Amino acid sequence: MTQVSANPRADSTTAGVRRIGMREFDFARQVAVMAVVNRTPDSFYDKGATFALDRAVESALRAADLGADWVDVGGVPFGRGPVVSVEDEIERVVPVVSAITAARPDIVISVDTNRADVAERAIDAGAAVINDTSGLGDPRMAEVLARSQAHVVITHSVGPPRVEKPPAHFDDVVAEVRAFLIERVARAEATGVPRERIIIDPGHDLDKNTLHSLEITRRLDEIAAIGLPLLAAVSNKDFIGESIDRPQGERLAGSLAAMTACIMRGARIVRMHDIAETVDAVRVTEAILGMRAPVRLEHNMHPTRNV
């Protein structure tokens, strides 16, 4: 089957099979679905619905059953709020990682943290990816990753999470995000993290306003051209809500539209909340791009049928 792409540059930059945890991903031919599991009492999306350990583990396993390729476990939201100690964050995420690993070792687990101490403990418990929304803000993070076999998601943001910041301002948000990611990737490589274990994320809505996030989505191919697998984390974010005037709980259609636009422009990993709907949308998008064949072919395939 002929492979095609809405973004030819993305094919050459994401080609090659990567082994992440116990799974292999060929990002030239597939899009990975990352499910969100928040072990926090103040998640912007689920308001603590999966804060209890058993609920968090159950959510992760159900996501895998629905088709998620991996789960992203977070113990501290990015947005402003009360300080969570390193010890408390470890206590929130490490038991979840251990329980998922014991139940389903085939599930790729990432941990959403910007702290090297948390990353170290999570990797020891079975996490295959550290999803660092600070883009290596902790000076020890790259060292911890270099000593491990874990992948890292380097995400663009401005300054530390959980604190009040001035209004977002960029002269050219895409150019500045791109330059940040290139510099942080170079920093990781210089510390000993192989390029083959690095993923990039432009950080939709992280220290950005709605116009910035929309511009990033429109020009995502410029960031994909960096040459590393690109993660898009757009699910239920405020730029979607503000674009269509929908509150939390009513942003599914908008989230799927934004996700699809990102895939068409080079994203090969999508971090989403509503997994069943996401998997269907991703598979259709892959089929449109020529990355996968339809599951079956019946419509108008038989000369005597008039469907």
Phi, psi and omega in degrees: 000133181292133177268131178230166179208144173289346180224089184305326181297329183293327181297314182290332184273338182250005182295152179108142183275132175248137173260118180237115188063232178261008183250152173248137181232128172252097187287355171282343186230003180206159175245127180270138178259121178254122179270145181265127174234108183262113173261065182222148178278351187230036176298138180296336186266304188255000174056034175094011183298333180244029179289321178296142185304312183295325179291323179294315180294316178301318179297319180295315182292323178294320178300318178296319178297330180276356175117002178295141179276327174207169180238144181247113185261126180235140179249352181217122176296155179288321187293168184299149182168184182296149179293137174247125182292160176302318181297318179292321179296318177300316181295332178283317190264323187296316177299327177293314179300314181298317182292318178296316180300319180292321184280318185218081183296348179280346181282128173286131180243128169246153177240126181274098180209152175247012183249129182297321181296321178292317179302316182300314180292323180294319178297317178300328182278348177129000178292134180261348183218139169251121182261095189262100183287354176265356180062049180069037177295326175284121184298342179269350188299312182298325179295316178300316180293321181296329180278352184249186173251010185283148169280163176227138169262116178265116186249143175278130168207175184238107179080179186287150174292167170072009181236154176290135182231160178293166178306143183294138177214131173219141172285320175213097190300321182292315179297320182287321176296317180299314181296319178300311183296318179299317181294318182288326174297316178299320178298316179297315180297320180295334180274349176115007176276118181297145178302331181290354178244021182244136176235148181241152181216123181288349175073056175310130176071351180281105183060031179225150175268180185299319180297323177295314182294323176294320179295319177300317180295317179298323187248028185298333179299332178292329177278323176300329182293352173303328174104020178231154176306136187246129178259136175243120180246088186246352192301122173062019184283166187293331179296331175286313180300318180287331180291327184238006179058056178234134178281171173306140183096349179230031186244013184298308182300316178297322179296318180293323178295314179296319178299315180297318177300321179294318178298317180298338181254012170120353177294139180234002172223133180234129181261113191222160180264314187266094196286316182302312180293322179296314182300317178298315181295320179295316182295321177294319179297318176300318180295318178299320181282355181079016181275343179210153177275153173301153180296323177211160179231109180230319187298121179057028179264342182253129186295338182264356181264143177236086186264000000 
